[in-house]
Amino acid sequence: MKHLRQIVTKAVIAKGKKRTESIEVLCPPNTPSSILGCWVINHTFQSKKHGKYVEVTGKFDINVWYAHHDHSKTSVFTETISYKDRIKLHYRDQDSTGEEVHVRVIQQPNCTEAIITSGGTKFQVTVERELLAEVVGETTICIQVQDQDFEEEWAFKDESSSSSSSSSSSSNDNSSSSL
């Protein structure tokens, strides 16, 4: 009897990770006096494998809360930003079938800096994000098989304990009659 067997299973066969920092220039309708806050929301994405890369196409909204008209009014300016990231894959197993791509967000798009440009009419927003791509595919693993008369050794400590319990029973007889 041969002592090796092949098992076909699904496993992670390739991984890749990419951190991106981008600078986005936004043009609000009013000339800004100051930036009061900036946040990034509504991140969505899709992914597809292309050769030894995973291409991630996504978008998010940048919201900038700012003062204008010499700090007498405030507004929130929102713009949707689209992006396309290529994540290089590092393979552990080249021979696989039935591949599936899974992308996880390690760092959601986040504003790290928001300033008013030197011209004073636009915002310059720095956004960072980080994505992890995994490719799951069918692969073959090899295992060693032991003879059937093989018994795995287990070490057991002798754990003896004694306990006593007492029980008491009581009965309560109630009889009632009605006329």
Phi, psi and omega per residue, in radians:
M1 nan 2.317 3.097
K2 -1.251 2.584 -3.086
H3 -1.814 0.179 3.100
L4 -2.152 2.508 3.086
R5 -2.331 2.614 3.052
Q6 -1.833 2.367 3.104
I7 -2.124 2.279 3.071
V8 -1.647 2.202 -3.079
T9 -2.556 2.930 3.035
K10 -1.652 2.379 -3.133
A11 -2.664 2.852 3.039
V12 -1.272 2.094 -3.092
I13 -1.888 -0.249 3.127
A14 -2.702 2.584 3.110
K15 -2.441 2.718 3.031
G16 -2.743 2.639 -3.125
K17 -2.432 2.475 3.131
K18 -2.496 2.268 3.035
R19 -1.885 2.294 -3.093
T20 -2.202 2.388 3.008
E21 -2.166 2.118 -3.112
S22 -2.184 2.666 3.092
I23 -1.935 2.120 -3.123
E24 -1.927 2.350 3.107
V25 -1.879 2.141 -3.089
L26 -2.015 2.497 -3.115
C27 -1.997 1.708 3.131
P28 -1.300 2.797 -3.120
P29 -1.265 -0.390 3.140
N30 -1.997 2.647 3.098
T31 -1.261 2.073 -3.053
P32 -1.299 2.503 3.022
S33 -1.658 -0.711 3.105
S34 -2.788 2.769 3.077
I35 -1.700 2.214 -3.119
L36 -1.721 -0.363 3.120
G37 -3.141 2.752 3.119
C38 -2.604 2.337 3.120
W39 -2.557 2.751 -3.108
V40 -2.077 2.248 -3.103
I41 -2.417 3.069 3.010
N42 1.020 0.825 3.128
H43 -1.384 2.181 3.045
T44 -2.341 2.674 3.139
F45 -2.758 2.833 3.027
Q46 -2.351 2.727 -3.120
S47 -2.385 2.692 3.109
K48 -2.660 2.458 -3.132
K49 -1.493 2.314 3.071
H50 -2.282 1.740 -3.140
G51 1.097 -2.145 -3.132
K52 -1.686 0.392 3.131
Y53 -2.301 2.699 2.927
V54 -1.962 2.210 3.126
E55 -1.737 2.143 -3.135
V56 -1.929 2.129 3.097
T57 -1.959 2.197 -3.088
G58 -2.616 -3.134 3.094
K59 -2.694 2.777 3.081
F60 -2.683 2.836 3.116
D61 -1.814 2.331 2.994
I62 -1.823 2.207 3.086
N63 -1.970 2.204 3.089
V64 -2.088 2.093 3.055
W65 -1.628 2.156 -3.031
Y66 -2.498 2.763 3.052
A67 -1.721 2.563 3.100
H68 -2.555 3.098 -3.058
H69 0.931 0.976 3.132
D70 0.942 0.842 3.074
H71 1.123 0.381 -3.126
S72 -1.693 -0.281 3.137
K73 -2.384 2.718 3.057
T74 -2.228 2.668 3.098
S75 -2.593 2.848 3.002
V76 -2.018 2.152 3.096
F77 -1.804 2.264 -3.114
T78 -2.129 2.361 3.053
E79 -2.452 2.414 3.099
T80 -1.571 2.251 -3.125
I81 -1.957 2.258 3.069
S82 -1.764 2.630 3.106
Y83 -2.546 2.834 3.064
K84 -2.449 2.038 3.123
D85 -1.948 2.434 3.014
R86 -1.902 2.077 -3.126
I87 -1.829 2.085 3.128
K88 -1.302 2.344 -3.123
L89 -1.673 2.479 3.050
H90 -1.981 2.004 -3.011
Y91 -1.557 2.508 2.945
R92 -1.804 -0.480 -3.083
D93 -2.430 2.026 -3.123
Q94 -1.442 -0.477 -3.060
D95 -1.706 1.633 3.117
S96 -2.535 2.861 3.109
T97 -2.324 2.900 3.066
G98 1.045 0.867 -3.048
E99 -1.333 2.455 3.057
E100 -2.169 2.459 3.125
V101 -1.826 2.280 3.074
H102 -2.159 2.192 3.110
V103 -2.057 2.280 3.083
R104 -2.066 2.554 3.085
V105 -1.588 2.060 3.067
I106 -1.457 -0.776 3.093
Q107 -2.246 1.996 3.067
Q108 -1.064 2.651 3.071
P109 -0.931 2.291 -3.001
N110 -2.480 2.413 3.101
C111 -1.367 2.139 3.086
T112 -1.783 -0.376 3.116
E113 -2.779 2.435 3.056
A114 -2.417 2.133 -3.126
I115 -2.351 2.829 3.001
I116 -1.572 2.310 -3.092
T117 -1.133 2.900 -3.083
S118 -1.076 -0.488 3.084
G119 -1.269 -0.334 3.081
G120 1.447 0.141 -3.090
T121 -2.028 -0.152 -3.058
K122 -2.265 2.831 3.027
F123 -1.802 2.492 2.989
Q124 -2.055 1.973 -3.042
V125 -2.011 2.219 3.075
T126 -1.703 2.193 -3.089
V127 -2.147 2.324 3.066
E128 -2.019 2.637 3.068
R129 -2.710 2.741 3.111
E130 -2.496 2.306 -3.088
L131 -2.181 2.584 3.078
L132 -2.146 2.211 3.115
A133 -1.958 2.384 3.061
E134 -2.261 2.412 3.061
V135 -1.915 2.145 3.116
V136 -1.852 2.280 -3.138
G137 -2.564 2.912 3.076
E138 -1.321 2.313 3.141
T139 -2.466 2.887 -3.122
T140 -1.937 2.277 3.045
I141 -2.037 2.721 -3.101
C142 -2.016 2.313 3.131
I143 -2.166 2.760 3.074
Q144 -1.674 2.333 -3.115
V145 -1.870 2.325 3.106
Q146 -1.612 2.699 3.073
D147 -1.062 2.742 -3.092
Q148 -1.175 -0.474 -3.127
D149 -1.412 0.043 3.095
F150 -1.274 2.315 3.083
E151 -2.158 2.223 3.136
E152 -1.210 2.371 -3.129
E153 -1.515 2.317 3.101
W154 -2.149 2.385 3.085
A155 -1.753 2.086 3.122
F156 -2.010 2.391 2.999
K157 -1.538 2.498 3.110
D158 -1.347 1.901 -3.141
E159 -1.945 1.810 3.110
S160 -1.931 2.471 3.068
S161 -2.539 2.621 3.087
S162 -2.166 2.491 3.104
S163 -2.502 2.611 3.096
S164 -2.185 2.577 3.107
S165 -2.407 2.523 3.090
S166 -2.054 2.493 3.126
S167 -2.271 2.523 3.086
S168 -2.197 2.498 3.122
S169 -2.146 2.469 3.088
S170 -2.376 2.552 3.115
S171 -2.185 2.552 -3.106
N172 -2.182 1.987 3.139
D173 -1.762 2.069 3.050
N174 -2.056 2.233 3.058
S175 -2.220 2.381 3.116
S176 -2.365 2.628 3.113
S177 -2.327 2.583 3.113
S178 -2.176 2.532 -3.129
L179 -1.821 nan nan
